[in-house]
Amino acid sequence: MPKLNDKMQIGVNISPRQFGGDRWLAMIRQCIDQEGLKPSQLCVEITEGALIRDMEQAVVQLSELRKLGIRVAIDDFGTGYSSLSYLKRLPIDFLKIDQTFVADIETDQDDQAIICAIINMAQSLGIGLIAEGVETQEQLDFLKSQGCDIAQGYFFARPMPVDQIKC
């Protein structure tokens, strides 16, 4: 596995099924130890639906990740339950704006309005933002102009084997 530079981060999706159990935390700790990753280079991504099933357990597990120095993102934000009250309770670092909102931001004023609202809300709460599914310079420019922190998608790179990643 290539060594990551200090600015790179690996996102790991945790499924709702995994999140409901207690073994995944131990597995993440083991991967960090075996691969020599810095915990700050790891971001665990969990969907809204998985988090609200058992809010108390979610708070405990996410707090444990953050104690280790691992970042936490709510994945596909805006497509699930979107009960906004959990945002103030959960120890999270990022909201990931779902690609369905990003895909048409060049032409769809509703998507633009939703993205702006998510960005404003996250900034007010001190939560970082990641926009997924960025495929064009125009999408990137719009997101930057609104204050989005991080963008990912085919505009930057297509999926590739690990040995081709340039860190």
C-alpha angles and dihedrals in degrees: 000000000000117000114252121232117232093263097052123092134192118220117209121192116218113201121226088247092054092044091056090061132064102229098079094072091057090047091054092049090050092050091051091051096044097045097038093235121166106237089228088064092060126082119186112210120205129174123241092245093058092050100052097049091083110005095184093052090046092054091050095047095044091047088054091053092049091049086059090052095252117140123231129213132186103227126217091012114196097025099081134049096316095195093167095201091081092062092075093047103045121081098231135150103196145024114211110215106222117246091237088073094044097049096075104025090117091064110012115083092191091058089047091052093048092049092048091050092050091048093048092047094047093047091050090052094045093246121141123234135227121185114205128202098035108167106158140048089238092057090048092048092051093048092048092048090055094049102257109167104210136014130194134180147092091311086075102032143333121235110286141173114277093245090062096055111112110211 
